[in-house]
Amino acid sequence: MILIAEIVSIGDEIALGKILDTNAQWISRQLTELGIRVLYHSTIGDDGVAMLDAFRLAASRADFVIITGGLGPTEDDLTRQTIAEMLKAPLVKDDELLQTIREMFVRRGQIMPESNEIQAYLPQGTQAIPNPHGTAPGIDATFSWFSSPAYFSFPTNFSAEQNDSRKSHQVRLFALPGVPAEMREMWFDTLQPRLAEQFSYGRAIKSRVIHTFGRGESQIEAMLPHLIRRDHDPRVGITASEGVITLRIVADRENESACNAALQPIANVIYERLGDLIFGENDETLQSVVVKELMRRNETLATVEFGTGGLLSYHLSLVSNAISSYRGGLANPSPDIQRNIFGRILFESENYEISDESQKREIIKIAAASRSFLGTDHVLIVGRYPVNRAADEASPVWLTHAYANGNETLTTTQSFPYGMHPAIIDSLFVKRALNLLRLFFLNNRLDSQRNASQ
């Protein structure tokens, strides 16, 4: 059984577009990892009537609801009052919570304002979600939703005999503060374990995430006929993000072993059909895969970027322990630096209006000179973008990988049309460059295995 979730974000600043709702995005990812399907996102301003309508609607169509925001001490923080109204339950002061909040102010060398006392009140029958580093504890409520007539009550008050004419389902509601650091800490400390306990129903839910690069979403789907069908079991979801196509397999079975047994055959089919389009699973990225292989080979890499302005270097430098293999790079080098490194290789045309073949010859020479100058085993080059980008979308952008082969430098070169949405073009060319190096490593390893077997 696939469980349905709704995320409700509270706050005028979100509804009016003054800040980005990163909480909902982050929570959605966490829920998906648990095998829970997020079908709805709602954003509500600081209005009690609108919030009550949104909470009731969410409860009517989801197995559980996660609310962020509106738990502060000011008059426009209405989440706890609205939950109490929805549950038809009074707000009750929790003396232990109040003492915890007071002590937090003391540790900060402050006196607690009277207005903060409201944060120690909970709707009767609900549980607090501890907030180790904030004054706003969360709220955990479990109740039964009756579809006709609209009615809420706690499970302890529910009688199937008395209400057999009403269709009902149990809903779990979590309210968390909107501060991202506090929300995430509370998620891992409290919510995740409670979700696992409440919604497993004695079963296990496991997922497996497979990342691909090099084909579009529709092309990947066409290579996996029938797997993406909504009625397929295990369910296989497909998403696209800046050129990376991700497949997520979700199995709901009686135990973890049964989940693994259901996931593996589907993963085998995906690997068989997609082959080297697959670059990793779960948290792996193209840059982490490349750095891992460099470390395995005990080799080094440098980069030179004309088009992407340092984004390739930035992504590589974020990988844990990358410094042992990634030695840095040049981004948009000035003409003087270019002359010092590349000599007279570069064309002196101000507008860089040279033929495609000349650009290819130039970037190959740049790659060889860069590897010699920088002294690394590998160099990745992202070539120049066209000067008139709007008019020259079909113009090629050249990518080159230079690598040591004894005393000589060999190169592998690819080109791609510049045309792409401006918001993602830099990220896409970074991934294309990393994928060029990844495929070199993959083919090199396969060649070594074939030679060893002969």
Secondary structure, DSSP 8 states (H G I E B T S, - for coil): ---EEEEEEE-HHHHTTSS--HHHHHHHHHHHHTT-EEEEEEEE-S-HHHHHHHHHHHHHH-SEEEEES--SSSTT--HHHHHHHHHT--EEE-HHHHHHHHHHHHHTT----GGGGGGGEEETT-EEE--TTSS--EEEEEEEEETTTTEEE-GGG--TTTTTTS-EEEEEEEEE-S-HHHHHHHIIIIIHHHHHHHHSTT-EEEEEEEEEESS-HHHHHHHSTTTT-TT-SSEEEEEEETTEEEEEEEEEESSHHHHHHHHHHHHHHHHHHHGGGEEEETT--HHHHHHHHHHHHT--EEEEESSSTTHHHHHHHTSTTGGGTEEEEEES--HHHHHHHHTT-S---TT----HHHHHHHHHHHHHHHHHHHT-SEEEEE----SSTTT-TTSEEEEEEEEEETTEEEEEEEEEES-S-TTTHHHHHHHHHHHHHHHHHHHHHHHHHHHHH-
